[in-house]
Amino acid sequence: MNFPNKNTQNATLIISRLKDLANIKRDLQLAQLLEVRPTTLSTWKKRDSIDYRLIIDFCNAKGFDLNFVFFGVEPINSHIEDLAQLLIGKVKGQFEKEISDIKGYQADLVNNLDKLKTKEAIEIAKKKVAKVTKK
């Protein structure tokens, strides 16, 4: 079994990771979120000891990954989610462009219907619109 490097569990690193996750920079801000005095964080750092129960409860309430907080191990799911969001964004952008083009073709056909002379030509145009919108 692989044990994490002792340095991954020291109080200073845990506090730093909590600040990163909470998107804050100062110990004072973290102390406010944890509802402890700022001197408590200083004491944790000096003694290299923290209130694990408090940190665990805080992380659970905020949805923070405990493996990252305590060991610095980033969750694999976050990388998968980032990749999925990137791919979804690209596909969505491509479809939005195609949908916009289709709407433009459809509008052109509808605007030109009054120019068509026969019922047959109108039916052909309607079929083209239906065919384009199915793609």
N, C-alpha and C positions, 0 to 999 in steps of 0.2 A: 504494500500500500504506500502511495506517495503522500508524504505530509508536506503541507505548504511551508515555504520558507518562513522562519520565525518573524522576519521583518514584515510579512504581509499582515500580521495580526497586531502590530503595535498600535497604541491608542492614537498617536498622531496620524498614522495612515488611515485608520478607521474614521477619524474626525474629518480628515481631508476628503475621503470618498463620500461621506455624508454631505459635505458642503457641495461637492460636485453634483451629486444626484439632486440635491435641493436647489441647485443653480444659485448658490449664494457664495460670497467671498469671505465673509468675516465670521470669526468664532462667535461674536456677539449675536449675530443673526441666527446661527445654529442654536445657541443657548436659548434664545427666545422660542424657537420652534420646539426644542426639547423641553421647554418650561423648566430650565435649571438656571442657576446663576452663572454668569460668565466665568467666575472664579472656579466653578466646578469643572469646566472644560480644561482650564489651566492645570488644575490638580490632576485630572485624568492623564494629561500629557506628561506631567512631571513624574507621576507614579507608574506610568505605563499600565494603567488599569482603568477600566471603564465600567459603567453600569450596563451590563449586557442585557438584562431584562428590559431596561428602558429603551435601549437601542433597538432591540428586536421588536418591541411593541411599536416603536416609532416607524421602523421600516415596514412592518406589516400594515400599519395604518396608511402609509404613503405608497405602498406597492413597490418598495425598493427591494432589489434582489439581495438577499442575505449573503450569498456566496460572493458577490462583488464587494459588499460592504466589509465583510470580515476577511476575505482571502484575496480580493482583487481579481477574481475570476469573472470575466464578462460572460453573460449568458449567450449561448449560441443563438437562441431565439431572436435576440435583438438584431443580429447580423442578418438572419433570414428575413425578419420583418422589414429591415431597411432595404434589402434587395427586392422583396416583394413590392414595397411601395414605389421603388424606382421603376420596376417593370410595369406596374399598374399605371403609373404616370405617363410612361412612354406610350403604352397601348391606348390609354384614354386620349392622349393628345392626337394620336393618329386617327382614332375613330371620330373625334370631334371635327377634325379637318374633313374627313370623308363625309360626315353627316352634313357639314356646312355646304360642301360641294353638291351633295344630293339635293338639299333644300333649294340651292340656287338653280339646278337643272329643273326641278319640279316647278319652281316659280316661273321660269322661262316658258316651260310648256303650257302652264295654265294661262299665262299672259298672252300666248300666241294662239290659244284655242279659238278666239273670236275671228282670227284670220283664216281658219280652216273652213272650207266650203261644204264639205260633205260630212255626213254622219260617220261614214267609214273612216275618214281621216281623224275624226274626233276619237273614235274607238282605238285606232292605232296609237294615238298620242296617250290615251289613258293607259294602254297596255305598257307603253314605254315608261310611264311614271311608276306604275306598279312594279315593273321589272327592276327599275333603278332603286326603288325604295326597299326591295327585298334583299339587296346586297348588303 
